[in-house]
């Protein structure tokens, strides 16, 4: 992990499904403890909203996104850039 001061550390978790029984809380917790701001993006109708919320940094209202298809991702780039670059 880069030790640069003042540069936000951001991760985007993009999924079209669910964890298949693997624990997601531990790795997400470890990243958040390192100061990483995690955004969860669920695509399609087979995602698990509870897992998206568990992985994302709080508040979920600004860190969890849903879209119907991967084609919609291009339209979300500006929104994701705006919320991920504010340093929160």
N, C-alpha and C positions, 0 to 999 in steps of 0.2 A: 504494500500500500504506500502510495506517495505521501511523504511527510509535509507537503506544501501547506503552509499556513494560509488561511483565508480562502482557500479554494474548496468549494463544496464537493463532497464525495457523494455521488449519486449512482444508484443502481436501478435499472428497469427490469422487472420480472414480467416476462411476456409469456402467456400460456393459452393454449386452446383446450385445456383439460384439467386434470387434477393430479394429485401426487402419487397415485397408485400404491397407497399404503406406506409411503416413506414419510418420516417425520420432517416437517418443514419449519417448525417453530425454533428449533435449536440453531440451525444455520442463519435464519433471519435475525434471531436475537444476537448472535455473535457479530453479524455485520453492523447492526444498529449500535452495539457497544463500541465498535470501532469508529463511530461517527458517520456511518453511511446512511443516507436518506434513501429509503427504498420505496419505489412506486410499483404497484401491482396492476397489470393490465390483463384482463380476461377477455378472450376473443371467442365468440360463438356461444352456443347454448349448453355446452358440456363442462363449463368451468364451475368450480366450487367457490361460491362467494365467501364462505367462512374462511377458506384457506387464503384467498386474496387478502382479506382483512387481517389475518394472522401474520402474513408475510410483510405487509406494508407498514411503514412508519405511520404513527398516529399524527393527525387525525385521518381516519379513513375517508372522510368527505373530500379531502384534497389529495389523497395518495392512492386511491383505488379507482380504476376506470374499467368500464365495460364497453365493448363494441361488438357488433354482430358479425363482422368478418375482418380478415386481415387487410382487405382492400380499404377499410375505413381508417387504417393506421396513419396514412399520409395526412388525412385531415386533422389528426390529433397532435401532430408534431409541434405546431406553434403553442398549443395549450400546454403540452408536456414541458416544452422548453421554458415557458413562462413560470410554471409552478416549481420546476426543479432548480431553476437558477436564482431563486430569491433567497437562497441560503438558509431556509428553514427546514 
